[in-house]
C-alpha cells in the first residue's frame, strides 16, 4: 500500500469552492484523510507550485473511448479500454452509457458491467441507460428499429436484469403513462428527460412525479418558443431539476452555455457524451453503421450529430476559455454537481475527509497536468 503524503502550496478547489492557500491535503491512499492547515511534518510533500488542485472529473455520459464502444462489443475488456481512455484525461468516475440497443445487447452490457464495477468501484459508478423509451421524432443517432414503448412490466424486467447497475435512465416524458412513471420511480433510478418532444405541461408532470435530470440540454429536444415553452423552459424553471450539457464547441453555442448557467446555476453540469474519444477525422465504422468524423465532430449517415470526441477535460477548458464562465463554476459543473445528481458525492466529486483521493493538477491551459487516482499518481498519455 502506498504511504501517506501531503499536497500543498496549491489553489485547492474542493468541489464547491476554492479554499484559502493555507490549506493542504493529507492523502492516505486510497482516501483523502483530511484537508488541513496543519499537515503532519514528517510526511513527503508534493509542492503544487500554485496550480489548481481539483477533484477528478465525474462524467455521467460515456459511450466509448480509445476505439472501444459500450454498445458494440460489451465485455469487461472493452469496458476497461474505455475507462482507461477517459481516466488518462482526468475523468476518475463515470457512468458507461448504453444507447438504445437490442434486448440481447442490453443483457450483455449488464453482465459485463457487473464484473467491471467489482474491479473498479470508484471508476465506474454504474450504467446510464439512454433508451429505449425515446421519442422516434427526436431519436438523434439512435436506431429507431430498437426503440420500445414503455410499460411497467418491461421496466421491471430491465430492473431485474440490471440489479443495482443502472443509475440513470433517459426517457421521453410524453411517452409515459402514470403507471410507467410510477414503475420508473420504484426502480430507484435517476430519471432524466431527453430525446423528447415533451410540452411544458408534460415535462412539468414528469419532474413533479420524480424526474430530476435532463439529458444533453438543447440537443434532441424542442427549441424554446414564446407560445410553446416546451421541455427546456420546464428544466429552467423547475427547482429540483439538473441538466447535463456537452461543451465540445459543436453541440452547443457558447452563448447558450452562458444562458443555461444563468438559469440553472449549480444545477448545470458537464457531460462528454463521448463515443469517439481519441479518433481522428475520417470514416468510423460502428457495427453496421458508418459515421463520419470532420474536425472532431461525428455525424451519422443522416447527417445528425452522433456523440462527441472529447473527454470532460476539454469541456472544462472550453467553458472557461470560450464560454467565459468562472473557474469555480466550471469545475463544480465537472465534479461535485454530477456526483450529487446521482447521490455519489459522499464518495467522489469532492476533496474532503473520507472521499476517494481522485484529484487533478491543472496546467495553464486548464488541462490535467497530473492525475491522482485513489491516491496513486497515474501516467498521462503523451
N, C-alpha and C positions, 0 to 999 in steps of 0.2 A: 504494500500500500504506500502511495506517495506521501511524503511528510508534509506537515503544515508549512505555510508560508504566508507572507503579507504582501498585499498590493497597496502601494502608497504613492503620494505626490501625483494624483490624477484628478480629473474632473469627473467625479463619480455620479453617474445618473442611476438612481436606484430602481428605476422602472416607472416612477411617478414624478420625480423632480431631481434636480441637481443638488447635491449636498455641498456643504462648505469644504474647502480644501483641507481642513483639519482632519477629515475622516480618512481612515484606511480600512481595507477589507482583510479580515483574517480568514484564510481558507484552510479547512481541514478536509481534504478530498474524501468523498465527492461533494461535500456541502460547504456552504458559507457558514462559518462558525459565528462570526459577528462582524458588524460594521461599527467601528470604534475609533475614538480619538486617542486611545492609549493601547496600541497593539503590544504584544509581548516583545521584549527587546532581544530575546535570544533566538529569534527565527530568521530565516532568509527573507530578504526584502526585494521585491521587484519594483524598480522605480519606473513609474508610468510617464515620467517626463512631461507632465502637464496635459497629457492626452485624455480623451474621453474614454471612460470605462462604462460600459452599458451592459445590461443583461443580454444574453443571447436572444436572437430573434425567434418569435413564435409565429409560425405560418399555418393558417387553418385551411389552406387550399393548395395542395401539392399533387399534381397529376403525373409528374415524371421528372426525370433529370439524368444526365450522364448517359443518354442513349437508351434508357430503360423507362418503361411506362407501366403505371399501376394496372391499367385495364387490359393490357395487351398480352403479357406473359406473366400472370401473377404467380410469384414464387418467393420464398424467403431470399433467394439470391438476387432476384430482380429488385426487391424492396431494399435490400442492403445497398445496392448500387445507387438507388435514388437517394437514400438517406445520406450516403457519403458525399454525393454531389452537392447537396444542399448544406450539409454540415461544414464542408470545406469553404463555404462562403458566408458562414456566420449564422445559419439557421440551426439552432440547437434543439428545437422542439417543433413538431409538425403533425398535421393530420394528413395522411395519404388519402387522396380523393378518388373515389370510384365513380366515374361518369356513367351515364346510362348504358347498361350492358345487358347481356342475356342472363337469365337466372343461373345458368351454369358458370359463367364468369364471375358473377356476384358471389357464388358459393366458394369458388376457388380463391378469390381475393380474401374472403373471411378466413378460410383455412390457413392461407399463407401468413396473413396478418397476425393471427394468434401466436404463431411461433416468433414472429418479428417483435411483437410487443414484449414477449417474455425475455428476449435477448437485449432489447434496447428500451426499457420502460420510460426513460425520460426523453428519449429522442423521438420516438413515435408515440403520440398521445392517443391515437386511435384512428378511426376512419371518418371521413366526410363523405356521405352518400349524396351525390349530386344527381338526382333522378332516382327512380324512373317516373316520378309523378310530376312531370313538367308539361307546360302548355306547348303543343306542337307548333303554334304560331310564333313562339319565342324559343324555339329549340336551339338556336345558335348552331354550334357544330355537333350537337348530339344527333345520334342516329334515330330518326323518327320511328323506324320499324320496331325499336326496342322500348319505346315509351309505353307505360302501362297506366291504366286508370287505377286510382287508389281505392282500397276497400279495407275495412277493419281486419278482415281475415288475412289479406296479403301483408298488411303492416305487421300483424302478429307473427306471421311466418318469417318475415325478414328479421324481426327482433329475436325470434327463437334461434335462427341460424347464426346470427352475429354475436349473440351473447351481450357482453358489455363493450364490444369493439366500437360500435357506431356512436360518435359523439355529436355529430351534426348531420341533419338531413335537409337538403334544399328541395322545396316543393313549390308548386304554383297554387297560391291560396284559393283561387277561383275554382279549382277542381275539387276541393274538399267539401264533403258533407259534414254536418256537425258530428256524426258518428266517426268519420275519418279523422277529424281533428282530435276528438277525444282519444282515439286509439293511438295517435301520434304522441299526444301528451303522456299517455300511460306508458309508452315505450321508454320514456325518460330521456329522449334525445333533445338537443338544442334545435329548435325549429327555425329554419331560415327561408325567407321568401325569395324566389328567383326563377328565372326563365318563365316569366309570368306576364299576363295581360290584366292583372287584377285592377279593378276600380278602387278608388279611395275607400269606399264603403266595405268592399270585400277584404281589402288589406287591413282595415281597422278591426274587422271581426276576427281576422286571423291573429293579429297582435293582441287583441283583448283576450283571445282564447288560449294564448300560450306561446305564440311566436315571439322570438326575441332578437332575430337577426334578419339581415338582407344580404344576399349573395351578389358579389361584384356589382356594386352600386353603379347605376346608369346603364349598364350593359344587360341586354336581353330583358328589358322592362320598358313600359311605355314612357315616352317623354312627358315631362310635367307641362300641362297646358292650363290656361286660365279657367276654362269651364270643365276640364277633365283632369283634376289634380293627380289621380291615379296612385300607384304604389309608392312613388318617390315622395310625394307630399305626406303620405302616411308615415313613412320612415322618418322624415324630417321632424314631424310633429310628435310622434309617439314617444313618451319619455323613457320607456323601457326597452327600446329597440336600438341595437348597434348595427353597423354596416361595414362590410369589407369593401376595399377599393383597390384596383390594380393601377399602380403608378409606374407604368413602363414607357410612357410617352406616346402610346398608341391607343390604348383603350379609353383614356380619359384625359381631357384637356386640363392644363394646369389651373385655369380659371374655375373649372368645375370641381377640381380638388379643393380649391380655396372655398368655394361656395358650400361644399359638403362639410368642410371643417367648421365654418361659421354656424351652420345649422346643428351639427351633431356634437361638436367639441369632443369630449372624451368618450363618446360612443362610436367614433370613427376609428377603424383600424386598417392596417395594410394586409393584403394578401398578394402572393406572387401569381397565383393561378398558373404556375409553371408546368409546362409539359415538355418543352424542347430546350431546357437549360443546357447551355454549352454547345449547341449545334450551330453550324454556320449556314449561310444562305444557300438555297437550292431546294431540290425536292426532298421531302421527308416521307418515307413510307411507313404508314401506321396501320398495321393489319391489312385490310383490303382497300384502304383509302390512301390517297396520295395528297399530302399537304405541301404548300409552297412557302418557303421562308424568304422574305425580302426585307433587307435592312433590319433584321432581328424580329420581324413581325411574321406571324404564321397565319395563313389563310387556308380554308378548306376548298374543295372543288367548286363550291358555290360562291366563293369569294368572301365568306364570313370569317371573322376573327376566330381563331381556334387556340385559345390559351396564350401563354406568354413564353418568352425565352429568358426571363430574368429570375434571380433569386431575390429574397427580401432585401438584401443589401443594396441592390440597385434601386429598389423602390424608396428606401430611406434616403439615399443620395439624391434622387430625383425630387422628392418632396421638399428637401432643404434647399437645394441649389436652383431648381427650376420653378417649383410651385411657391417657394418663398415662405414656407411655414417655419416656425421656430424649431431649434434643435430639440428642445424638451418635448414639444407637442408631437413631433415626428417619431422620436424614439419611444414615446409612450404608445403610439399607434402600432409599433412593431414589437412591443414587449408585454407590458402589463395589461393593456386593454384586450388583446386577443386571448391572453391566458385567462383573464377574468371572464370573458364571454363563454368559455367552456368549463368554467369552475376549476381551473388548474393553477390559479395564482398562488395557492399555498405551496406549490412545488416549483414552478418556473415563472419566468417573466419579471422577476424582481431580484435585486441584490439585497438580501435581508437574511437575518438569522434563520438557519434551518432550511433555506432554499437550496436547490441544486446549484453548484458553483459553475454555471454556464454563463460565460462573460466574454465580451469582445473589447479589444482596444482599437479604437478607430484612428485611421490616419487623417492627414489633412484634407483628403478628398471624401471624407465620411464613409470610407470603406474599411472593412475589417483588416487591421494590420497584424493582430494576434488574436487567437481564439483559444479560450479555455473551456473544455467540455468535461463536466463532472470533476472539475479541479485540475485536470491534466491538460497541458498545452498541446494542441494538435498541429500538425504540419499543414501549411497552406499550399494549395495548388499554385504552380508558377503562373 
